[in-house]
Amino acid sequence: LAGQMPQTVDPDQADSIVERIAAEKRISPPGHPSYRFDPATDLVLDRKTPLPGHANGMAFSAYDADDRLLLKRIYYSIGGGFVVSEEELQ
């Protein structure tokens, strides 16, 4: 959501990106307008629902103001520091 891709994000900048989003309470995905986003309330960590593709997965879902799903992406950590999308895993 911050315009970074797992394979290209600079790990040394990751903390500052997260801190900026938390302070501004806004995200600006490339090609989209700026959106209100408060990690304290808009980020839900669900450790109980398993994903179908692999044990180490994370789903990102975006909803509009009426709670309609706008976008969902799933990524998996496959070891050795590698992260792949759901499509790449198949």
Chimera marker file (.cmm) of the C-alpha trace (Angstrom):
<marker_set name="trace">
<marker id="1" x="0.000" y="0.000" z="0.000" r="1" g="1" b="0" radius="0.5"/>
<marker id="2" x="3.002" y="2.258" z="0.345" r="1" g="1" b="0" radius="0.5"/>
<marker id="3" x="4.123" y="1.518" z="-3.203" r="1" g="1" b="0" radius="0.5"/>
<marker id="4" x="6.783" y="-0.982" z="-2.187" r="1" g="1" b="0" radius="0.5"/>
<marker id="5" x="7.211" y="-4.494" z="-3.556" r="1" g="1" b="0" radius="0.5"/>
<marker id="6" x="8.559" y="-7.304" z="-1.350" r="1" g="1" b="0" radius="0.5"/>
<marker id="7" x="11.376" y="-8.079" z="-3.764" r="1" g="1" b="0" radius="0.5"/>
<marker id="8" x="12.562" y="-4.467" z="-4.107" r="1" g="1" b="0" radius="0.5"/>
<marker id="9" x="11.833" y="-2.663" z="-0.827" r="1" g="1" b="0" radius="0.5"/>
<marker id="10" x="14.917" y="-1.399" z="0.984" r="1" g="1" b="0" radius="0.5"/>
<marker id="11" x="14.837" y="-3.141" z="4.401" r="1" g="1" b="0" radius="0.5"/>
<marker id="12" x="16.729" y="-0.193" z="5.911" r="1" g="1" b="0" radius="0.5"/>
<marker id="13" x="13.799" y="2.092" z="5.017" r="1" g="1" b="0" radius="0.5"/>
<marker id="14" x="10.960" y="-0.226" z="6.102" r="1" g="1" b="0" radius="0.5"/>
<marker id="15" x="10.701" y="1.124" z="9.662" r="1" g="1" b="0" radius="0.5"/>
<marker id="16" x="10.596" y="4.744" z="8.509" r="1" g="1" b="0" radius="0.5"/>
<marker id="17" x="7.877" y="3.920" z="5.952" r="1" g="1" b="0" radius="0.5"/>
<marker id="18" x="5.731" y="2.319" z="8.658" r="1" g="1" b="0" radius="0.5"/>
<marker id="19" x="6.388" y="5.199" z="11.082" r="1" g="1" b="0" radius="0.5"/>
<marker id="20" x="5.414" y="7.783" z="8.444" r="1" g="1" b="0" radius="0.5"/>
<marker id="21" x="2.131" y="5.992" z="7.700" r="1" g="1" b="0" radius="0.5"/>
<marker id="22" x="1.319" y="5.752" z="11.420" r="1" g="1" b="0" radius="0.5"/>
<marker id="23" x="2.070" y="9.439" z="11.978" r="1" g="1" b="0" radius="0.5"/>
<marker id="24" x="0.216" y="10.728" z="8.910" r="1" g="1" b="0" radius="0.5"/>
<marker id="25" x="-2.606" y="8.148" z="9.121" r="1" g="1" b="0" radius="0.5"/>
<marker id="26" x="-2.642" y="8.131" z="5.306" r="1" g="1" b="0" radius="0.5"/>
<marker id="27" x="-1.418" y="5.878" z="2.526" r="1" g="1" b="0" radius="0.5"/>
<marker id="28" x="-0.897" y="6.788" z="-1.116" r="1" g="1" b="0" radius="0.5"/>
<marker id="29" x="-0.687" y="3.692" z="-3.318" r="1" g="1" b="0" radius="0.5"/>
<marker id="30" x="0.831" y="4.402" z="-6.747" r="1" g="1" b="0" radius="0.5"/>
<marker id="31" x="-1.864" y="5.349" z="-9.243" r="1" g="1" b="0" radius="0.5"/>
<marker id="32" x="-4.441" y="6.019" z="-6.525" r="1" g="1" b="0" radius="0.5"/>
<marker id="33" x="-5.460" y="8.984" z="-4.410" r="1" g="1" b="0" radius="0.5"/>
<marker id="34" x="-4.396" y="9.269" z="-0.796" r="1" g="1" b="0" radius="0.5"/>
<marker id="35" x="-6.503" y="7.208" z="1.626" r="1" g="1" b="0" radius="0.5"/>
<marker id="36" x="-7.128" y="7.506" z="5.351" r="1" g="1" b="0" radius="0.5"/>
<marker id="37" x="-5.351" y="4.617" z="7.076" r="1" g="1" b="0" radius="0.5"/>
<marker id="38" x="-4.716" y="4.252" z="10.788" r="1" g="1" b="0" radius="0.5"/>
<marker id="39" x="-2.645" y="1.128" z="11.451" r="1" g="1" b="0" radius="0.5"/>
<marker id="40" x="-3.918" y="1.026" z="15.041" r="1" g="1" b="0" radius="0.5"/>
<marker id="41" x="-7.508" y="0.439" z="13.888" r="1" g="1" b="0" radius="0.5"/>
<marker id="42" x="-7.318" y="-0.494" z="10.199" r="1" g="1" b="0" radius="0.5"/>
<marker id="43" x="-4.694" y="-3.219" z="10.434" r="1" g="1" b="0" radius="0.5"/>
<marker id="44" x="-6.129" y="-6.521" z="11.653" r="1" g="1" b="0" radius="0.5"/>
<marker id="45" x="-3.777" y="-9.359" z="12.565" r="1" g="1" b="0" radius="0.5"/>
<marker id="46" x="-5.632" y="-12.657" z="12.168" r="1" g="1" b="0" radius="0.5"/>
<marker id="47" x="-3.347" y="-15.456" z="13.286" r="1" g="1" b="0" radius="0.5"/>
<marker id="48" x="-6.105" y="-18.076" z="13.430" r="1" g="1" b="0" radius="0.5"/>
<marker id="49" x="-7.324" y="-18.308" z="9.827" r="1" g="1" b="0" radius="0.5"/>
<marker id="50" x="-4.964" y="-20.471" z="7.741" r="1" g="1" b="0" radius="0.5"/>
<marker id="51" x="-4.342" y="-19.647" z="4.101" r="1" g="1" b="0" radius="0.5"/>
<marker id="52" x="-4.673" y="-22.394" z="1.482" r="1" g="1" b="0" radius="0.5"/>
<marker id="53" x="-1.333" y="-22.094" z="-0.305" r="1" g="1" b="0" radius="0.5"/>
<marker id="54" x="1.314" y="-22.326" z="2.406" r="1" g="1" b="0" radius="0.5"/>
<marker id="55" x="1.737" y="-22.158" z="6.180" r="1" g="1" b="0" radius="0.5"/>
<marker id="56" x="3.598" y="-18.826" z="6.156" r="1" g="1" b="0" radius="0.5"/>
<marker id="57" x="1.155" y="-16.538" z="4.412" r="1" g="1" b="0" radius="0.5"/>
<marker id="58" x="-0.288" y="-13.077" z="4.773" r="1" g="1" b="0" radius="0.5"/>
<marker id="59" x="-3.432" y="-11.681" z="3.167" r="1" g="1" b="0" radius="0.5"/>
<marker id="60" x="-3.940" y="-7.985" z="2.515" r="1" g="1" b="0" radius="0.5"/>
<marker id="61" x="-7.525" y="-6.840" z="1.981" r="1" g="1" b="0" radius="0.5"/>
<marker id="62" x="-8.751" y="-3.320" z="1.257" r="1" g="1" b="0" radius="0.5"/>
<marker id="63" x="-12.313" y="-2.223" z="1.992" r="1" g="1" b="0" radius="0.5"/>
<marker id="64" x="-14.213" y="0.940" z="1.161" r="1" g="1" b="0" radius="0.5"/>
<marker id="65" x="-16.170" y="3.101" z="3.618" r="1" g="1" b="0" radius="0.5"/>
<marker id="66" x="-19.182" y="0.773" z="3.209" r="1" g="1" b="0" radius="0.5"/>
<marker id="67" x="-17.053" y="-2.280" z="4.102" r="1" g="1" b="0" radius="0.5"/>
<marker id="68" x="-17.054" y="-3.630" z="0.520" r="1" g="1" b="0" radius="0.5"/>
<marker id="69" x="-13.948" y="-5.550" z="-0.503" r="1" g="1" b="0" radius="0.5"/>
<marker id="70" x="-11.964" y="-3.545" z="-3.053" r="1" g="1" b="0" radius="0.5"/>
<marker id="71" x="-8.809" y="-5.608" z="-3.376" r="1" g="1" b="0" radius="0.5"/>
<marker id="72" x="-7.212" y="-8.699" z="-1.875" r="1" g="1" b="0" radius="0.5"/>
<marker id="73" x="-3.648" y="-9.932" z="-2.320" r="1" g="1" b="0" radius="0.5"/>
<marker id="74" x="-1.958" y="-12.904" z="-0.660" r="1" g="1" b="0" radius="0.5"/>
<marker id="75" x="1.785" y="-13.323" z="-0.193" r="1" g="1" b="0" radius="0.5"/>
<marker id="76" x="3.775" y="-16.278" z="1.134" r="1" g="1" b="0" radius="0.5"/>
<marker id="77" x="7.193" y="-16.507" z="2.741" r="1" g="1" b="0" radius="0.5"/>
<marker id="78" x="8.808" y="-19.573" z="1.192" r="1" g="1" b="0" radius="0.5"/>
<marker id="79" x="12.080" y="-19.546" z="3.101" r="1" g="1" b="0" radius="0.5"/>
<marker id="80" x="15.500" y="-18.116" z="2.516" r="1" g="1" b="0" radius="0.5"/>
<marker id="81" x="14.120" y="-14.584" z="2.674" r="1" g="1" b="0" radius="0.5"/>
<marker id="82" x="11.948" y="-15.100" z="-0.400" r="1" g="1" b="0" radius="0.5"/>
<marker id="83" x="8.363" y="-13.828" z="-0.626" r="1" g="1" b="0" radius="0.5"/>
<marker id="84" x="6.029" y="-14.760" z="-3.488" r="1" g="1" b="0" radius="0.5"/>
<marker id="85" x="2.501" y="-13.768" z="-4.426" r="1" g="1" b="0" radius="0.5"/>
<marker id="86" x="-0.340" y="-16.264" z="-4.492" r="1" g="1" b="0" radius="0.5"/>
<marker id="87" x="-0.099" y="-16.298" z="-8.299" r="1" g="1" b="0" radius="0.5"/>
<marker id="88" x="3.646" y="-16.969" z="-8.224" r="1" g="1" b="0" radius="0.5"/>
<marker id="89" x="3.179" y="-19.862" z="-5.792" r="1" g="1" b="0" radius="0.5"/>
<marker id="90" x="0.909" y="-21.719" z="-8.219" r="1" g="1" b="0" radius="0.5"/>
<link id1="1" id2="2" r="1" g="1" b="0" radius="0.2"/>
<link id1="2" id2="3" r="1" g="1" b="0" radius="0.2"/>
<link id1="3" id2="4" r="1" g="1" b="0" radius="0.2"/>
<link id1="4" id2="5" r="1" g="1" b="0" radius="0.2"/>
<link id1="5" id2="6" r="1" g="1" b="0" radius="0.2"/>
<link id1="6" id2="7" r="1" g="1" b="0" radius="0.2"/>
<link id1="7" id2="8" r="1" g="1" b="0" radius="0.2"/>
<link id1="8" id2="9" r="1" g="1" b="0" radius="0.2"/>
<link id1="9" id2="10" r="1" g="1" b="0" radius="0.2"/>
<link id1="10" id2="11" r="1" g="1" b="0" radius="0.2"/>
<link id1="11" id2="12" r="1" g="1" b="0" radius="0.2"/>
<link id1="12" id2="13" r="1" g="1" b="0" radius="0.2"/>
<link id1="13" id2="14" r="1" g="1" b="0" radius="0.2"/>
<link id1="14" id2="15" r="1" g="1" b="0" radius="0.2"/>
<link id1="15" id2="16" r="1" g="1" b="0" radius="0.2"/>
<link id1="16" id2="17" r="1" g="1" b="0" radius="0.2"/>
<link id1="17" id2="18" r="1" g="1" b="0" radius="0.2"/>
<link id1="18" id2="19" r="1" g="1" b="0" radius="0.2"/>
<link id1="19" id2="20" r="1" g="1" b="0" radius="0.2"/>
<link id1="20" id2="21" r="1" g="1" b="0" radius="0.2"/>
<link id1="21" id2="22" r="1" g="1" b="0" radius="0.2"/>
<link id1="22" id2="23" r="1" g="1" b="0" radius="0.2"/>
<link id1="23" id2="24" r="1" g="1" b="0" radius="0.2"/>
<link id1="24" id2="25" r="1" g="1" b="0" radius="0.2"/>
<link id1="25" id2="26" r="1" g="1" b="0" radius="0.2"/>
<link id1="26" id2="27" r="1" g="1" b="0" radius="0.2"/>
<link id1="27" id2="28" r="1" g="1" b="0" radius="0.2"/>
<link id1="28" id2="29" r="1" g="1" b="0" radius="0.2"/>
<link id1="29" id2="30" r="1" g="1" b="0" radius="0.2"/>
<link id1="30" id2="31" r="1" g="1" b="0" radius="0.2"/>
<link id1="31" id2="32" r="1" g="1" b="0" radius="0.2"/>
<link id1="32" id2="33" r="1" g="1" b="0" radius="0.2"/>
<link id1="33" id2="34" r="1" g="1" b="0" radius="0.2"/>
<link id1="34" id2="35" r="1" g="1" b="0" radius="0.2"/>
<link id1="35" id2="36" r="1" g="1" b="0" radius="0.2"/>
<link id1="36" id2="37" r="1" g="1" b="0" radius="0.2"/>
<link id1="37" id2="38" r="1" g="1" b="0" radius="0.2"/>
<link id1="38" id2="39" r="1" g="1" b="0" radius="0.2"/>
<link id1="39" id2="40" r="1" g="1" b="0" radius="0.2"/>
<link id1="40" id2="41" r="1" g="1" b="0" radius="0.2"/>
<link id1="41" id2="42" r="1" g="1" b="0" radius="0.2"/>
<link id1="42" id2="43" r="1" g="1" b="0" radius="0.2"/>
<link id1="43" id2="44" r="1" g="1" b="0" radius="0.2"/>
<link id1="44" id2="45" r="1" g="1" b="0" radius="0.2"/>
<link id1="45" id2="46" r="1" g="1" b="0" radius="0.2"/>
<link id1="46" id2="47" r="1" g="1" b="0" radius="0.2"/>
<link id1="47" id2="48" r="1" g="1" b="0" radius="0.2"/>
<link id1="48" id2="49" r="1" g="1" b="0" radius="0.2"/>
<link id1="49" id2="50" r="1" g="1" b="0" radius="0.2"/>
<link id1="50" id2="51" r="1" g="1" b="0" radius="0.2"/>
<link id1="51" id2="52" r="1" g="1" b="0" radius="0.2"/>
<link id1="52" id2="53" r="1" g="1" b="0" radius="0.2"/>
<link id1="53" id2="54" r="1" g="1" b="0" radius="0.2"/>
<link id1="54" id2="55" r="1" g="1" b="0" radius="0.2"/>
<link id1="55" id2="56" r="1" g="1" b="0" radius="0.2"/>
<link id1="56" id2="57" r="1" g="1" b="0" radius="0.2"/>
<link id1="57" id2="58" r="1" g="1" b="0" radius="0.2"/>
<link id1="58" id2="59" r="1" g="1" b="0" radius="0.2"/>
<link id1="59" id2="60" r="1" g="1" b="0" radius="0.2"/>
<link id1="60" id2="61" r="1" g="1" b="0" radius="0.2"/>
<link id1="61" id2="62" r="1" g="1" b="0" radius="0.2"/>
<link id1="62" id2="63" r="1" g="1" b="0" radius="0.2"/>
<link id1="63" id2="64" r="1" g="1" b="0" radius="0.2"/>
<link id1="64" id2="65" r="1" g="1" b="0" radius="0.2"/>
<link id1="65" id2="66" r="1" g="1" b="0" radius="0.2"/>
<link id1="66" id2="67" r="1" g="1" b="0" radius="0.2"/>
<link id1="67" id2="68" r="1" g="1" b="0" radius="0.2"/>
<link id1="68" id2="69" r="1" g="1" b="0" radius="0.2"/>
<link id1="69" id2="70" r="1" g="1" b="0" radius="0.2"/>
<link id1="70" id2="71" r="1" g="1" b="0" radius="0.2"/>
<link id1="71" id2="72" r="1" g="1" b="0" radius="0.2"/>
<link id1="72" id2="73" r="1" g="1" b="0" radius="0.2"/>
<link id1="73" id2="74" r="1" g="1" b="0" radius="0.2"/>
<link id1="74" id2="75" r="1" g="1" b="0" radius="0.2"/>
<link id1="75" id2="76" r="1" g="1" b="0" radius="0.2"/>
<link id1="76" id2="77" r="1" g="1" b="0" radius="0.2"/>
<link id1="77" id2="78" r="1" g="1" b="0" radius="0.2"/>
<link id1="78" id2="79" r="1" g="1" b="0" radius="0.2"/>
<link id1="79" id2="80" r="1" g="1" b="0" radius="0.2"/>
<link id1="80" id2="81" r="1" g="1" b="0" radius="0.2"/>
<link id1="81" id2="82" r="1" g="1" b="0" radius="0.2"/>
<link id1="82" id2="83" r="1" g="1" b="0" radius="0.2"/>
<link id1="83" id2="84" r="1" g="1" b="0" radius="0.2"/>
<link id1="84" id2="85" r="1" g="1" b="0" radius="0.2"/>
<link id1="85" id2="86" r="1" g="1" b="0" radius="0.2"/>
<link id1="86" id2="87" r="1" g="1" b="0" radius="0.2"/>
<link id1="87" id2="88" r="1" g="1" b="0" radius="0.2"/>
<link id1="88" id2="89" r="1" g="1" b="0" radius="0.2"/>
<link id1="89" id2="90" r="1" g="1" b="0" radius="0.2"/>
</marker_set>
